């Protein structure tokens, strides 16, 4: 390879040929995401080693299908840090479905580090190299790129091959290697790169839990309409209609333009532009059969008992993870643990993610038996951490 910055299809083709012959290649993206629904890609960084790194200028070289072939090459491991967002952007830019991904952030959680660790902290921890943070808010679409921008962007991939090598050297058992491989294989799932169902977007809106079932049904349709509009116009959701306005409309259920006008923070020009559509969407939501309306969560006396079980589950997970040097975040978020606790209460836990794959082997079955009263725990006197009691143990 000759130039450090790739600006033509011929140069990109040469870089891709080099990538196909490599065992692994580091990737990263730089983009702007302020006034659009989809990020605008400015650079793709490609690294093979500390001394061999390149930048693909996606302003000058817009056709990236050749790079997509590298993403789909199962023989080449693609190393990214906090991979999901970059992979979604690269999928949209190339049309390719990624295969054989190594996420250094996720992998760090299997070797006693945080699974949400920053790249700078990870590189410093593992390699003793301190990365500059000077260009974190730069405009990656402006040309020409400054020397500081170029150096910053190259550093995002420069050390990833060495980071991967160091992490793998710390995965000290075949069991952990299997678990890590399984977790990283989730990036091979095509569903990860599809547009999310627009009908679940209403759950993101603040205060939705206080809505009645029919208000939630209307809000569901409104949020779905806004999502589709934002995608079509390539504008942020809030630039179409704000969350606050959507919630107010769902509660007032207007049937005419004049009924929309008193809605606070909803300009007349937007009523003129979207009013007819919104009224039709509200009508559609109001026609939702009662059995199909989203159901608000009930607040009753069981909440305290449920929270106690959730806290118990979280504490046990944390103890087991400390003992095995796994980041508890890899097991699941509090929302996911809450779902598991609820599933154990209703007998639906077998389909839960904690009862699949490596999570089942590590903690899922144990946690199920604890939550259903089939096992008990005690504190290990030598470690101070929780452990399952055996049949011969006295409680």
MOKAGI-V703538 format. One record per backbone hydrogen bond with DSSP energy under -1.0 kcal/mol. CO is the residue of the C=O (numbers start at 1). NH is the residue of the N-H. If there is no record, write none. Layout:
co=<CO,CO>
nh=<NH,NH>
//
This chain:
co=<4,6,8,9,10,11,12,13,14,15,16,19,23,25,26,28,30,30,32,40,42,43,44,45,46,47,52,52,54,55,56,56,57,64,65,67,68,71,73,77,78,79,80,83,84,85,86,87,88,89,90,91,100,102,103,104,106,107,108,108,109,114,118,119,120,121,122,123,123,124,133,135,146,147,148,149,150,151,154,154,159,160,161,162,163,164,165,167,170,173,174,175,176,177,178,179,180,181,183,184,185,186,189,190,197,198,200,201,202,205,207,208,212,213,214,215,216,217,218,219,220,221,222,223,224,225,226,227,228,229,230,230,236,237,237,242,243,244,245,246,247,248,249,257,260,263,267,268,269,270,271,274,275,276,277,278,279,280,281,282,283,285,289,300,302,303,304,305,306,307,308,309,310,311,312,313,314,315,316,317,318,319,320,321,321,325,327,328,328,333,334,335,336,337,338,339,340,341,342,343,343,348,349,352,353,356,357,358,359,359,360,363,364,365,366,367,368,369,369,370,376,378,380,385,387,390>
nh=<55,57,12,13,14,15,16,17,18,19,20,22,77,79,47,45,42,43,40,32,58,30,56,28,54,26,48,49,46,6,44,58,61,68,69,71,72,99,76,25,102,27,104,87,88,89,90,91,92,93,94,95,78,80,107,108,109,110,111,113,327,117,122,123,124,125,126,127,129,128,136,138,150,151,152,153,154,155,157,158,163,164,165,166,167,168,169,170,172,177,178,179,180,181,182,183,184,185,186,187,188,189,192,193,200,201,203,204,205,208,210,211,216,217,218,219,220,221,222,223,224,225,226,227,228,229,230,231,232,233,234,235,239,240,241,246,247,248,249,250,251,252,253,261,263,266,271,272,273,274,275,278,279,280,281,282,283,284,285,286,287,288,292,303,306,307,308,309,310,311,312,313,314,315,316,317,318,319,320,321,322,323,324,325,326,112,330,331,332,337,338,339,340,341,342,343,344,345,346,347,348,351,352,355,356,360,361,362,363,364,365,367,368,369,370,371,372,374,375,373,389,387,384,380,378,393>
//
